[in-house]
Amino acid sequence: MLILLRALVYATLFIAFFLVVLPQRILGVSGYWGGSPGGVELAGTILVILGFALVGWCLVTFAFVGKGTAAPFDPPRRLVVAGPYRFVRNPIYIGAVVTMLGAAMVLWSGWLVLYAFVVLIVTHLLVILYEEPHLRRVFGQPYEDYLRTVHRWIPTWRS
């Protein structure tokens, strides 16, 4: 249960910074806090909910299957290939970007769309330059097998 508590604390800090504080600063600089047209706002709200749900599923999977958290200083102790990770290698990042794009739709903010795009590019570089080489060293052949069967960003639909 302590691992789940740690995961929730780290996730709350991450969400507070990347999904609340930074976007708020971006909106403050842009000077725009308006709302979007009704249908766009509803679609954005649905994306925010789906993004948060995906991130939550990832955190629970990391805690119970991997015996760790999404925080780099408290990572899973086991290779996690269950839950959302059986469909795509980076679902937690996908969930975060989907949440950001949903917020951009709700707030009708091109600046937040740009922010989500920058986060996606930086995350992609982090994944290919640091995370994947690190996980190769830590988990070896099982991770290599995982790389061959599950895509980085596009879900692989399998049971």
Buried (B, 14 or more C-beta within 10 A) or exposed (E): EEBBEBBBEBBEEBBEEBBEEBBEEBBEEBEBEEEBEEEBBEBBBBBBEBBBBBBBBBBBBBBBBBEBBBBEEBBBEEBBBEBBBBBBBBBBBBBBBBBBBBBBBBBBBEBBBEBBBEBBEEBBEBBEEEBBEEBEEEBEEEBEEBBEEBEEBEBEEEE
